[in-house]
Amino acid sequence: DYVVTQSPDSLAVSLGERATINCKSSQSVFYSSDNKNYLAWYQQKPGQPPKLLIYWASTRESGVPDRFSGSGSGTDFTLTISSLQAEDVAVYYCQQYFRTPYTFGQGTKLEIK
Amino acid sequence: QVQLVESGGGLVKPGGSLRLSCAASGFSFSDYYMSWIRQAPGKGLEWLSYINGSSSIIYYADSVKGRFTISRDNAKNSLYLQMNSLRVEDTAVYYCARGVPGGSFFLHWGQGTLVTVSS
C-alpha cells in the first residue's frame, strides 16, 4: 500500500500569515503517461464531511479561494495557505489516488496563533 | 445539484450486521464510480471500497475484505454497504462519496451515518 504521511500533525499560524502543510507518499504518485500527480487535498471542519480543495496536486477546485495552492511532484507535496483567515481553521488531509487502496494522510490540524 | 444521503447507521453488537444505504441525486448515477469512506471518532479518513457504474469492478481495503460488501442499484440511484462480522474498531462515521471521470478524488460527499459497534 502507498503510505501517505503529513507534517506537521498540528500547526498554529497567526491571521494573515502563511501556513504550509507537507504530504509525503511512500511511492511516487506521478504518472508519466499523462504527466499528472494523483494527489488531492481536503479541508474538514468539525461535524462536516471533507471538502475537496486541490486535485492533480495543484489544480484548485472551483470556488476555492486562491489563497489555497498546491505544489510538488512524485512523492513530496505541499499545501500552502498564503494568508490565513479565521475560516481556514480545520483539519487538512492529503490523499493519493494513484493506486488502490486509496490512502489519506493522518491529517494536520490548523489553528490560529 | 449533486446530493448524497446516507442512512442505516446505528448501534450494533460485536459480530452483528448492518446495511448502509446512500441515496444519490442530481447526476447520472450509473455513470460514476462510487466509494465508501469512514472516519473513526477523532481519527482520520479511511477509504474502504469502490464500485464502478455497472458493478463489474469492485475493490475493498484489506481491513474490510471478506466482511463488507458494496453494491448498487442504478434503477434506484442507490449505493449500499452490507457490513457483517462487525468489530468494535468498525465504529465510525461512514461516508459515501463520488469521484470524477478519470480521477478518484472525491468532489462530492454525503453527510455521513454513524455506526457504533459496542456490547
gemmi code that builds the backbone of each chain (N, CA, C; Angstrom):
import gemmi

chains = {
    "A": [
        ("ASP", (0.832, -1.189, 0.000), (0.000, 0.000, 0.000), (0.874, 1.250, 0.000)),
        ("TYR", (0.327, 2.318, -0.562), (1.002, 3.603, -0.544), (0.727, 4.270, 0.801)),
        ("VAL", (1.757, 4.493, 1.586), (1.613, 5.168, 2.870), (1.799, 6.670, 2.647)),
        ("VAL", (0.835, 7.431, 3.144), (0.881, 8.886, 2.978), (1.049, 9.512, 4.358)),
        ("THR", (2.070, 10.340, 4.506), (2.404, 10.917, 5.805), (2.411, 12.428, 5.707)),
        ("GLN", (1.683, 13.070, 6.588), (1.642, 14.530, 6.613), (2.505, 15.068, 7.744)),
        ("SER", (2.985, 16.284, 7.535), (3.688, 17.001, 8.600), (3.408, 18.488, 8.480)),
        ("PRO", (3.275, 19.185, 9.642), (3.241, 18.604, 10.981), (1.865, 18.008, 11.274)),
        ("ASP", (1.700, 17.423, 12.464), (0.389, 16.940, 12.881), (-0.531, 18.094, 13.255)),
        ("SER", (0.051, 19.160, 13.773), (-0.720, 20.352, 14.098), (0.126, 21.585, 13.857)),
        ("LEU", (-0.567, 22.685, 13.646), (0.103, 23.911, 13.218), (-0.708, 25.102, 13.717)),
        ("ALA", (-0.035, 26.072, 14.308), (-0.687, 27.304, 14.745), (-0.041, 28.480, 14.014)),
        ("VAL", (-0.858, 29.231, 13.311), (-0.372, 30.333, 12.477), (-1.181, 31.594, 12.782)),
        ("SER", (-0.537, 32.734, 12.761), (-1.236, 33.997, 13.007), (-2.093, 34.370, 11.804)),
        ("LEU", (-3.180, 35.075, 12.072), (-4.030, 35.565, 10.994), (-3.222, 36.412, 10.019)),
        ("GLY", (-3.425, 36.142, 8.725), (-2.709, 36.867, 7.693), (-1.350, 36.294, 7.328)),
        ("GLU", (-0.888, 35.340, 8.107), (0.405, 34.718, 7.829), (0.234, 33.484, 6.954)),
        ("ARG", (1.366, 32.961, 6.482), (1.361, 31.796, 5.596), (1.335, 30.518, 6.404)),
        ("ALA", (0.542, 29.549, 5.944), (0.518, 28.207, 6.538), (0.957, 27.209, 5.479)),
        ("THR", (1.825, 26.289, 5.881), (2.352, 25.286, 4.953), (2.211, 23.900, 5.561)),
        ("ILE", (1.597, 23.013, 4.808), (1.399, 21.625, 5.237), (2.055, 20.710, 4.209)),
        ("ASN", (2.795, 19.739, 4.691), (3.518, 18.840, 3.815), (2.886, 17.460, 3.774)),
        ("CYS", (3.054, 16.784, 2.649), (2.493, 15.458, 2.439), (3.514, 14.629, 1.667)),
        ("LYS", (3.822, 13.465, 2.192), (4.826, 12.624, 1.546), (4.241, 11.234, 1.309)),
        ("SER", (4.349, 10.749, 0.080), (3.900, 9.413, -0.271), (5.084, 8.454, -0.273)),
        ("SER", (4.838, 7.222, 0.156), (5.912, 6.228, 0.215), (6.394, 5.817, -1.173)),
        ("GLN", (5.588, 6.048, -2.195), (5.958, 5.765, -3.582), (5.427, 6.895, -4.457)),
        ("SER", (6.033, 7.053, -5.589), (5.642, 8.142, -6.468), (4.201, 7.993, -6.938)),
        ("VAL", (3.499, 9.117, -6.965), (2.129, 9.135, -7.483), (2.063, 9.880, -8.809)),
        ("PHE", (3.213, 10.040, -9.441), (3.283, 10.699, -10.743), (3.161, 9.663, -11.844)),
        ("TYR", (2.251, 9.914, -12.777), (2.032, 9.016, -13.909), (2.564, 9.713, -15.156)),
        ("SER", (3.624, 9.182, -15.698), (4.299, 9.859, -16.814), (3.451, 9.882, -18.086)),
        ("SER", (2.541, 8.919, -18.229), (1.738, 8.853, -19.453), (0.806, 10.051, -19.613)),
        ("ASP", (0.351, 10.598, -18.493), (-0.498, 11.785, -18.573), (0.100, 12.990, -17.857)),
        ("ASN", (1.312, 12.809, -17.363), (2.043, 13.913, -16.729), (1.268, 14.502, -15.555)),
        ("LYS", (0.630, 13.627, -14.793), (-0.170, 14.103, -13.662), (0.268, 13.437, -12.363)),
        ("ASN", (0.153, 14.199, -11.292), (0.351, 13.675, -9.953), (-1.010, 13.390, -9.323)),
        ("TYR", (-1.210, 12.146, -8.888), (-2.513, 11.703, -8.398), (-2.623, 11.973, -6.893)),
        ("LEU", (-2.746, 13.263, -6.569), (-2.711, 13.700, -5.183), (-3.744, 14.805, -4.995)),
        ("ALA", (-4.572, 14.668, -3.956), (-5.611, 15.652, -3.659), (-5.478, 16.143, -2.229)),
        ("TRP", (-6.032, 17.320, -1.991), (-6.084, 17.920, -0.647), (-7.532, 18.228, -0.278)),
        ("TYR", (-7.859, 17.989, 1.000), (-9.191, 18.234, 1.526), (-9.103, 19.072, 2.798)),
        ("GLN", (-10.177, 19.778, 3.059), (-10.354, 20.535, 4.298), (-11.570, 19.961, 5.022)),
        ("GLN", (-11.441, 19.708, 6.311), (-12.577, 19.208, 7.076), (-12.773, 20.039, 8.332)),
        ("LYS", (-13.968, 20.573, 8.467), (-14.346, 21.309, 9.674), (-15.201, 20.407, 10.551)),
        ("PRO", (-15.247, 20.698, 11.859), (-15.969, 19.795, 12.783), (-17.410, 19.559, 12.368)),
        ("GLY", (-17.815, 18.289, 12.395), (-19.191, 17.935, 12.093), (-19.551, 17.958, 10.621)),
        ("GLN", (-18.550, 18.177, 9.765), (-18.806, 18.251, 8.331), (-17.994, 17.188, 7.590)),
        ("PRO", (-18.459, 16.793, 6.394), (-17.611, 15.916, 5.572), (-16.443, 16.714, 5.012)),
        ("PRO", (-15.424, 16.031, 4.546), (-14.309, 16.734, 3.915), (-14.768, 17.494, 2.672)),
        ("LYS", (-14.038, 18.571, 2.401), (-14.294, 19.386, 1.218), (-13.054, 19.351, 0.336)),
        ("LEU", (-13.231, 19.034, -0.935), (-12.115, 18.988, -1.869), (-11.581, 20.398, -2.134)),
        ("LEU", (-10.271, 20.567, -1.955), (-9.628, 21.856, -2.231), (-8.828, 21.815, -3.528)),
        ("ILE", (-7.980, 20.804, -3.642), (-6.966, 20.714, -4.698), (-6.947, 19.288, -5.233)),
        ("TYR", (-6.814, 19.131, -6.544), (-6.621, 17.814, -7.138), (-5.548, 17.896, -8.199)),
        ("TRP", (-5.091, 16.734, -8.678), (-3.908, 16.691, -9.542), (-2.766, 17.521, -8.957)),
        ("ALA", (-2.672, 17.518, -7.647), (-1.610, 18.142, -6.847), (-1.648, 19.659, -6.829)),
        ("SER", (-2.162, 20.278, -7.892), (-2.068, 21.743, -7.958), (-3.277, 22.429, -8.593)),
        ("THR", (-4.295, 21.684, -8.954), (-5.486, 22.267, -9.572), (-6.513, 22.600, -8.491)),
        ("ARG", (-6.818, 23.868, -8.378), (-7.767, 24.319, -7.357), (-9.193, 24.008, -7.807)),
        ("GLU", (-9.981, 23.442, -6.902), (-11.373, 23.173, -7.216), (-12.121, 24.500, -7.361)),
        ("SER", (-13.135, 24.501, -8.198), (-13.938, 25.695, -8.420), (-14.511, 26.213, -7.102)),
        ("GLY", (-14.386, 27.505, -6.888), (-14.924, 28.121, -5.688), (-13.981, 28.170, -4.500)),
        ("VAL", (-12.859, 27.488, -4.607), (-11.870, 27.515, -3.526), (-11.057, 28.803, -3.639)),
        ("PRO", (-10.922, 29.546, -2.550), (-10.187, 30.819, -2.614), (-8.760, 30.633, -3.110)),
        ("ASP", (-8.266, 31.637, -3.841), (-6.947, 31.483, -4.440), (-5.807, 31.603, -3.432)),
        ("ARG", (-6.121, 31.820, -2.164), (-5.065, 31.773, -1.152), (-4.604, 30.331, -0.901)),
        ("PHE", (-5.391, 29.352, -1.361), (-5.018, 27.944, -1.258), (-4.279, 27.531, -2.533)),
        ("SER", (-3.116, 26.923, -2.370), (-2.394, 26.425, -3.528), (-1.692, 25.117, -3.190)),
        ("GLY", (-1.527, 24.280, -4.196), (-0.845, 23.015, -4.018), (0.352, 22.929, -4.950)),
        ("SER", (1.394, 22.257, -4.474), (2.597, 22.104, -5.289), (3.252, 20.773, -4.973)),
        ("GLY", (4.266, 20.440, -5.774), (5.028, 19.221, -5.556), (4.842, 18.224, -6.674)),
        ("SER", (5.656, 17.181, -6.635), (5.594, 16.145, -7.649), (6.266, 14.882, -7.139)),
        ("GLY", (5.825, 13.756, -7.670), (6.452, 12.491, -7.310), (6.005, 11.988, -5.952)),
        ("THR", (6.784, 12.264, -4.927), (6.463, 11.793, -3.581), (6.260, 12.918, -2.563)),
        ("ASP", (6.601, 14.137, -2.906), (6.567, 15.234, -1.931), (5.687, 16.380, -2.407)),
        ("PHE", (4.744, 16.751, -1.554), (3.737, 17.735, -1.917), (3.515, 18.721, -0.772)),
        ("THR", (2.979, 19.888, -1.137), (2.746, 20.938, -0.161), (1.425, 21.630, -0.440)),
        ("LEU", (0.679, 21.877, 0.634), (-0.491, 22.750, 0.576), (-0.106, 24.043, 1.272)),
        ("THR", (-0.318, 25.154, 0.596), (0.018, 26.451, 1.154), (-1.226, 27.314, 1.218)),
        ("ILE", (-1.426, 27.926, 2.379), (-2.450, 28.960, 2.538), (-1.678, 30.261, 2.685)),
        ("SER", (-1.831, 31.144, 1.723), (-0.921, 32.296, 1.634), (-1.164, 33.324, 2.732)),
        ("SER", (-2.399, 33.495, 3.127), (-2.745, 34.487, 4.153), (-3.904, 33.923, 4.963)),
        ("LEU", (-3.587, 33.390, 6.130), (-4.559, 32.635, 6.901), (-5.747, 33.487, 7.336)),
        ("GLN", (-6.937, 32.967, 7.093), (-8.172, 33.593, 7.545), (-8.785, 32.751, 8.660)),
        ("ALA", (-9.640, 33.367, 9.467), (-10.234, 32.660, 10.601), (-11.007, 31.419, 10.155)),
        ("GLU", (-11.633, 31.511, 8.985), (-12.452, 30.396, 8.499), (-11.622, 29.223, 7.981)),
        ("ASP", (-10.307, 29.371, 7.963), (-9.442, 28.285, 7.500), (-9.096, 27.303, 8.615)),
        ("VAL", (-9.500, 27.602, 9.837), (-9.274, 26.663, 10.937), (-10.002, 25.362, 10.637)),
        ("ALA", (-9.247, 24.276, 10.578), (-9.801, 23.000, 10.128), (-8.707, 21.954, 10.224)),
        ("VAL", (-9.077, 20.727, 9.872), (-8.099, 19.660, 9.669), (-7.951, 19.447, 8.166)),
        ("TYR", (-6.719, 19.336, 7.724), (-6.422, 19.177, 6.304), (-5.847, 17.781, 6.054)),
        ("TYR", (-6.324, 17.154, 4.977), (-5.871, 15.823, 4.603), (-5.388, 15.824, 3.154)),
        ("CYS", (-4.336, 15.069, 2.905), (-3.974, 14.756, 1.527), (-4.379, 13.313, 1.242)),
        ("GLN", (-4.552, 12.994, -0.029), (-4.992, 11.662, -0.452), (-4.303, 11.305, -1.759)),
        ("GLN", (-3.765, 10.092, -1.818), (-3.252, 9.620, -3.091), (-4.327, 8.759, -3.756)),
        ("TYR", (-4.508, 8.970, -5.054), (-5.461, 8.156, -5.798), (-4.789, 7.517, -7.018)),
        ("PHE", (-3.494, 7.268, -6.844), (-2.719, 6.636, -7.906), (-2.963, 5.122, -7.942)),
        ("ARG", (-3.064, 4.548, -6.747), (-3.250, 3.087, -6.633), (-4.243, 2.787, -5.530)),
        ("THR", (-5.057, 1.753, -5.763), (-5.859, 1.250, -4.671), (-4.992, 0.372, -3.771)),
        ("PRO", (-5.243, 0.372, -2.464), (-6.264, 1.177, -1.783), (-5.872, 2.645, -1.728)),
        ("TYR", (-6.830, 3.507, -2.064), (-6.570, 4.932, -1.949), (-6.295, 5.239, -0.480)),
        ("THR", (-5.324, 6.067, -0.227), (-4.925, 6.312, 1.149), (-4.823, 7.797, 1.436)),
        ("PHE", (-5.175, 8.139, 2.677), (-5.134, 9.506, 3.156), (-3.984, 9.668, 4.142)),
        ("GLY", (-3.476, 10.892, 4.224), (-2.582, 11.221, 5.311), (-3.366, 11.251, 6.620)),
        ("GLN", (-2.632, 11.359, 7.720), (-3.260, 11.287, 9.041), (-3.969, 12.574, 9.424)),
        ("GLY", (-3.759, 13.613, 8.661), (-4.394, 14.899, 8.942), (-3.476, 15.875, 9.642)),
        ("THR", (-3.677, 17.149, 9.347), (-2.961, 18.244, 10.014), (-3.987, 19.228, 10.542)),
        ("LYS", (-3.957, 19.451, 11.847), (-4.898, 20.373, 12.480), (-4.317, 21.781, 12.441)),
        ("LEU", (-5.029, 22.680, 11.822), (-4.575, 24.062, 11.670), (-5.380, 24.978, 12.594)),
        ("GLU", (-4.656, 25.722, 13.415), (-5.284, 26.615, 14.383), (-4.716, 28.013, 14.236)),
        ("ILE", (-5.375, 28.955, 14.880), (-4.924, 30.351, 14.907), (-3.996, 30.543, 16.103)),
        ("LYS", (-2.872, 31.199, 15.851), (-1.943, 31.505, 16.947), (-2.405, 32.775, 17.665)),
    ],
    "B": [
        ("GLN", (-28.382, 19.879, -8.249), (-27.074, 19.747, -7.662), (-26.913, 18.333, -7.111)),
        ("VAL", (-25.668, 17.919, -7.024), (-25.372, 16.569, -6.544), (-25.710, 16.465, -5.065)),
        ("GLN", (-26.434, 15.409, -4.726), (-26.750, 15.126, -3.322), (-26.519, 13.655, -3.038)),
        ("LEU", (-25.874, 13.402, -1.908), (-25.653, 12.044, -1.420), (-26.144, 12.004, 0.019)),
        ("VAL", (-27.053, 11.076, 0.307), (-27.640, 10.998, 1.640), (-27.532, 9.570, 2.159)),
        ("GLU", (-26.703, 9.402, 3.194), (-26.515, 8.086, 3.799), (-27.578, 7.824, 4.855)),
        ("SER", (-27.858, 6.548, 5.060), (-28.767, 6.123, 6.114), (-28.420, 4.702, 6.523)),
        ("GLY", (-28.997, 4.279, 7.649), (-28.815, 2.901, 8.070), (-27.867, 2.692, 9.230)),
        ("GLY", (-27.220, 3.768, 9.669), (-26.309, 3.621, 10.788), (-27.053, 3.374, 12.096)),
        ("GLY", (-26.302, 3.029, 13.131), (-26.909, 2.787, 14.421), (-25.991, 1.997, 15.327)),
        ("LEU", (-26.552, 1.516, 16.429), (-25.802, 0.753, 17.414), (-25.988, -0.741, 17.145)),
        ("VAL", (-24.885, -1.464, 17.095), (-24.929, -2.902, 16.838), (-23.890, -3.583, 17.719)),
        ("LYS", (-24.164, -4.808, 18.105), (-23.235, -5.557, 18.951), (-22.104, -6.162, 18.115)),
        ("PRO", (-20.961, -6.368, 18.742), (-19.865, -7.041, 18.013), (-20.343, -8.369, 17.428)),
        ("GLY", (-19.944, -8.612, 16.174), (-20.392, -9.808, 15.471), (-21.669, -9.614, 14.684)),
        ("GLY", (-22.322, -8.490, 14.885), (-23.580, -8.226, 14.212), (-23.410, -7.684, 12.810)),
        ("SER", (-24.544, -7.372, 12.203), (-24.566, -6.888, 10.820), (-25.375, -5.608, 10.719)),
        ("LEU", (-25.080, -4.861, 9.665), (-25.790, -3.619, 9.385), (-25.674, -3.361, 7.893)),
        ("ARG", (-26.702, -2.742, 7.310), (-26.656, -2.376, 5.903), (-26.838, -0.878, 5.773)),
        ("LEU", (-25.842, -0.240, 5.209), (-25.905, 1.193, 4.952), (-26.410, 1.441, 3.540)),
        ("SER", (-27.112, 2.551, 3.378), (-27.592, 2.972, 2.073), (-27.132, 4.395, 1.798)),
        ("CYS", (-27.001, 4.708, 0.535), (-26.662, 6.064, 0.107), (-27.553, 6.393, -1.081)),
        ("ALA", (-28.440, 7.360, -0.892), (-29.339, 7.790, -1.959), (-28.698, 8.938, -2.720)),
        ("ALA", (-28.571, 8.768, -4.023), (-27.905, 9.763, -4.859), (-28.911, 10.487, -5.731)),
        ("SER", (-28.650, 11.762, -5.966), (-29.493, 12.548, -6.859), (-28.685, 13.669, -7.474)),
        ("GLY", (-29.209, 14.212, -8.587), (-28.571, 15.363, -9.211), (-27.517, 15.040, -10.231)),
        ("PHE", (-27.338, 13.758, -10.537), (-26.386, 13.353, -11.564), (-26.780, 11.979, -12.090)),
        ("SER", (-26.146, 11.591, -13.193), (-26.422, 10.301, -13.801), (-25.669, 9.222, -13.031)),
        ("PHE", (-26.348, 8.650, -12.050), (-25.721, 7.760, -11.067), (-24.951, 6.617, -11.727)),
        ("SER", (-25.511, 6.011, -12.728), (-24.895, 4.825, -13.327), (-23.587, 5.131, -14.056)),
        ("ASP", (-23.279, 6.407, -14.266), (-22.062, 6.784, -14.978), (-20.830, 6.878, -14.077)),
        ("TYR", (-21.017, 6.763, -12.771), (-19.938, 7.074, -11.850), (-19.548, 5.919, -10.934)),
        ("TYR", (-18.227, 5.809, -10.713), (-17.728, 5.020, -9.606), (-18.227, 5.663, -8.311)),
        ("MET", (-18.529, 4.816, -7.341), (-18.924, 5.294, -6.015), (-18.063, 4.596, -4.965)),
        ("SER", (-17.788, 5.311, -3.899), (-16.930, 4.782, -2.836), (-17.581, 4.927, -1.468)),
        ("TRP", (-17.119, 4.085, -0.551), (-17.413, 4.246, 0.877), (-16.099, 4.592, 1.587)),
        ("ILE", (-16.182, 5.571, 2.459), (-15.035, 6.052, 3.227), (-15.517, 6.207, 4.661)),
        ("ARG", (-14.685, 5.864, 5.628), (-15.121, 6.001, 7.017), (-14.126, 6.825, 7.828)),
        ("GLN", (-14.627, 7.280, 8.978), (-13.803, 8.091, 9.887), (-14.157, 7.726, 11.310)),
        ("ALA", (-13.257, 7.054, 11.995), (-13.460, 6.721, 13.399), (-13.477, 8.007, 14.220)),
        ("PRO", (-14.144, 8.004, 15.369), (-14.255, 9.225, 16.183), (-12.899, 9.832, 16.491)),
        ("GLY", (-12.727, 11.090, 16.112), (-11.488, 11.798, 16.377), (-10.298, 11.346, 15.555)),
        ("LYS", (-10.543, 10.510, 14.544), (-9.444, 9.966, 13.745), (-9.513, 10.446, 12.295)),
        ("GLY", (-8.629, 9.903, 11.474), (-8.549, 10.314, 10.079), (-9.485, 9.523, 9.181)),
        ("LEU", (-9.296, 9.725, 7.890), (-10.157, 9.138, 6.867), (-9.584, 7.817, 6.356)),
        ("GLU", (-10.458, 6.851, 6.152), (-10.048, 5.543, 5.636), (-10.970, 5.167, 4.480)),
        ("TRP", (-10.398, 5.048, 3.286), (-11.158, 4.604, 2.122), (-11.383, 3.106, 2.245)),
        ("LEU", (-12.608, 2.653, 1.989), (-12.957, 1.257, 2.197), (-13.177, 0.457, 0.922)),
        ("SER", (-13.892, 1.058, -0.037), (-14.328, 0.254, -1.159), (-14.822, 1.156, -2.280)),
        ("TYR", (-14.735, 0.645, -3.533), (-15.419, 1.322, -4.622), (-16.103, 0.303, -5.521)),
        ("ILE", (-17.027, 0.825, -6.306), (-17.760, 0.025, -7.268), (-17.965, 0.871, -8.513)),
        ("ASN", (-17.791, 0.272, -9.682), (-17.996, 1.052, -10.911), (-19.473, 1.069, -11.284)),
        ("GLY", (-19.779, 1.776, -12.338), (-21.170, 2.008, -12.702), (-21.972, 0.754, -13.007)),
        ("SER", (-21.306, -0.239, -13.585), (-22.003, -1.472, -13.959), (-21.838, -2.583, -12.930)),
        ("SER", (-21.190, -2.265, -11.828), (-20.925, -3.238, -10.746), (-19.960, -4.346, -11.167)),
        ("SER", (-19.237, -4.148, -12.246), (-18.302, -5.172, -12.726), (-16.902, -5.025, -12.124)),
        ("ILE", (-16.629, -3.871, -11.540), (-15.326, -3.626, -10.910), (-15.577, -3.207, -9.467)),
        ("ILE", (-15.041, -3.985, -8.552), (-15.206, -3.734, -7.115), (-13.864, -3.944, -6.438)),
        ("TYR", (-13.564, -3.082, -5.492), (-12.323, -3.210, -4.744), (-12.595, -2.932, -3.276)),
        ("TYR", (-11.892, -3.659, -2.416), (-12.016, -3.469, -0.975), (-10.654, -3.251, -0.342)),
        ("ALA", (-10.631, -2.425, 0.686), (-9.448, -2.344, 1.531), (-9.327, -3.631, 2.335)),
        ("ASP", (-8.125, -3.994, 2.695), (-7.899, -5.236, 3.428), (-8.658, -5.266, 4.752)),
        ("SER", (-8.850, -4.108, 5.360), (-9.472, -4.038, 6.677), (-10.924, -4.518, 6.667)),
        ("VAL", (-11.569, -4.519, 5.489), (-12.981, -4.908, 5.418), (-13.236, -6.061, 4.447)),
        ("LYS", (-12.206, -6.484, 3.735), (-12.373, -7.541, 2.738), (-12.874, -8.810, 3.405)),
        ("GLY", (-13.905, -9.412, 2.817), (-14.483, -10.633, 3.354), (-15.578, -10.399, 4.380)),
        ("ARG", (-15.677, -9.164, 4.869), (-16.725, -8.844, 5.866), (-17.754, -7.866, 5.305)),
        ("PHE", (-17.304, -6.932, 4.469), (-18.188, -5.911, 3.913), (-18.408, -6.198, 2.429)),
        ("THR", (-19.618, -5.840, 1.951), (-19.941, -6.000, 0.537), (-20.574, -4.722, 0.013)),
        ("ILE", (-19.979, -4.166, -1.017), (-20.517, -2.978, -1.664), (-21.404, -3.420, -2.823)),
        ("SER", (-22.481, -2.685, -3.040), (-23.364, -2.965, -4.172), (-24.102, -1.690, -4.543)),
        ("ARG", (-24.775, -1.729, -5.660), (-25.549, -0.573, -6.102), (-26.768, -1.021, -6.874)),
        ("ASP", (-27.769, -0.160, -6.893), (-28.972, -0.370, -7.688), (-29.162, 0.894, -8.506)),
        ("ASN", (-28.776, 0.848, -9.757), (-28.831, 2.051, -10.594), (-30.270, 2.491, -10.855)),
        ("ALA", (-31.202, 1.564, -10.848), (-32.604, 1.927, -11.054), (-33.132, 2.755, -9.884)),
        ("LYS", (-32.538, 2.538, -8.712), (-32.965, 3.281, -7.521), (-31.983, 4.382, -7.147)),
        ("ASN", (-30.948, 4.576, -7.976), (-29.916, 5.580, -7.684), (-29.372, 5.423, -6.264)),
        ("SER", (-29.072, 4.201, -5.924), (-28.655, 3.905, -4.557), (-27.401, 3.049, -4.486)),
        ("LEU", (-26.599, 3.344, -3.487), (-25.365, 2.619, -3.180), (-25.564, 1.972, -1.807)),
        ("TYR", (-24.977, 0.784, -1.638), (-25.155, 0.063, -0.386), (-23.815, -0.436, 0.152)),
        ("LEU", (-23.787, -0.653, 1.474), (-22.656, -1.322, 2.097), (-23.212, -2.299, 3.132)),
        ("GLN", (-23.117, -3.578, 2.824), (-23.517, -4.616, 3.763), (-22.315, -4.921, 4.649)),
        ("MET", (-22.501, -4.744, 5.946), (-21.405, -4.916, 6.892), (-21.727, -6.090, 7.817)),
        ("ASN", (-20.929, -7.135, 7.746), (-21.096, -8.326, 8.582), (-19.910, -8.472, 9.524)),
        ("SER", (-20.071, -9.321, 10.526), (-18.992, -9.609, 11.491), (-18.375, -8.323, 12.017)),
        ("LEU", (-19.222, -7.412, 12.431), (-18.744, -6.096, 12.860), (-17.912, -6.192, 14.124)),
        ("ARG", (-16.902, -5.328, 14.186), (-15.971, -5.266, 15.306), (-16.052, -3.901, 15.954)),
        ("VAL", (-15.592, -3.814, 17.176), (-15.581, -2.530, 17.883), (-14.829, -1.479, 17.054)),
        ("GLU", (-13.753, -1.905, 16.412), (-12.939, -0.961, 15.636), (-13.601, -0.502, 14.330)),
        ("ASP", (-14.774, -1.040, 14.003), (-15.536, -0.551, 12.852), (-16.393, 0.663, 13.208)),
        ("THR", (-16.394, 1.038, 14.485), (-17.135, 2.224, 14.911), (-16.598, 3.453, 14.196)),
        ("ALA", (-17.479, 4.152, 13.492), (-17.038, 5.281, 12.666), (-18.249, 5.958, 12.034)),
        ("VAL", (-17.999, 7.136, 11.501), (-18.938, 7.752, 10.563), (-18.597, 7.224, 9.174)),
        ("TYR", (-19.599, 6.741, 8.481), (-19.422, 6.178, 7.143), (-19.981, 7.156, 6.120)),
        ("TYR", (-19.117, 7.521, 5.171), (-19.494, 8.436, 4.108), (-19.560, 7.695, 2.774)),
        ("CYS", (-20.553, 8.041, 1.960), (-20.448, 7.675, 0.551), (-19.896, 8.888, -0.193)),
        ("ALA", (-19.174, 8.622, -1.253), (-18.514, 9.703, -1.970), (-18.435, 9.377, -3.455)),
        ("ARG", (-18.465, 10.417, -4.258), (-18.391, 10.283, -5.709), (-17.158, 10.964, -6.244)),
        ("GLY", (-16.498, 10.289, -7.142), (-15.337, 10.878, -7.780), (-15.737, 11.607, -9.043)),
        ("VAL", (-14.754, 11.796, -9.907), (-14.991, 12.425, -11.203), (-14.430, 11.498, -12.275)),
        ("PRO", (-14.891, 11.593, -13.517), (-14.333, 10.740, -14.556), (-12.826, 10.910, -14.674)),
        ("GLY", (-12.105, 9.814, -14.609), (-10.660, 9.875, -14.791), (-9.869, 10.166, -13.541)),
        ("GLY", (-10.568, 10.376, -12.425), (-9.812, 10.683, -11.216), (-10.563, 10.284, -9.967)),
        ("SER", (-9.919, 9.482, -9.130), (-10.592, 9.006, -7.927), (-10.312, 9.887, -6.734)),
        ("PHE", (-10.458, 11.180, -6.935), (-10.532, 12.089, -5.800), (-12.018, 12.391, -5.616)),
        ("PHE", (-12.377, 12.869, -4.434), (-13.789, 12.893, -4.064), (-14.314, 14.312, -3.965)),
        ("LEU", (-15.061, 14.672, -4.990), (-15.639, 16.012, -5.054), (-16.929, 16.093, -4.241)),
        ("HIS", (-17.675, 15.003, -4.215), (-18.971, 15.029, -3.554), (-19.013, 13.978, -2.449)),
        ("TRP", (-19.470, 14.406, -1.276), (-19.573, 13.557, -0.093), (-20.974, 13.690, 0.500)),
        ("GLY", (-21.456, 12.606, 1.103), (-22.646, 12.720, 1.915), (-22.295, 13.285, 3.278)),
        ("GLN", (-23.293, 13.456, 4.110), (-23.057, 13.972, 5.462), (-22.596, 12.892, 6.426)),
        ("GLY", (-22.751, 11.636, 6.016), (-22.260, 10.530, 6.831), (-23.337, 9.938, 7.727)),
        ("THR", (-23.131, 8.675, 8.095), (-24.009, 7.989, 9.040), (-23.130, 7.277, 10.062)),
        ("LEU", (-23.482, 7.412, 11.330), (-22.648, 6.882, 12.414), (-23.007, 5.430, 12.708)),
        ("VAL", (-21.992, 4.600, 12.707), (-22.118, 3.196, 13.101), (-21.345, 3.003, 14.399)),
        ("THR", (-22.020, 2.516, 15.410), (-21.381, 2.254, 16.693), (-21.472, 0.765, 16.985)),
        ("VAL", (-20.323, 0.143, 17.170), (-20.267, -1.287, 17.482), (-19.837, -1.419, 18.934)),
        ("SER", (-20.760, -1.860, 19.755), (-20.494, -1.933, 21.192), (-21.424, -2.949, 21.831)),
        ("SER", (-20.920, -3.601, 22.859), (-21.752, -4.558, 23.584), (-22.540, -3.863, 24.687)),
    ],
}
model = gemmi.Model(1)
for chain_id, residues in chains.items():
    chain = gemmi.Chain(chain_id)
    for i, (resn, *xyz) in enumerate(residues, 1):
        res = gemmi.Residue()
        res.name, res.seqid = resn, gemmi.SeqId(i, " ")
        for name, pos in zip(("N", "CA", "C"), xyz):
            atom = gemmi.Atom()
            atom.name, atom.element = name, gemmi.Element(name[0])
            atom.pos, atom.b_iso = gemmi.Position(*pos), 0.0
            res.add_atom(atom)
        chain.add_residue(res)
    model.add_chain(chain)
structure = gemmi.Structure()
structure.add_model(model)
structure.setup_entities()
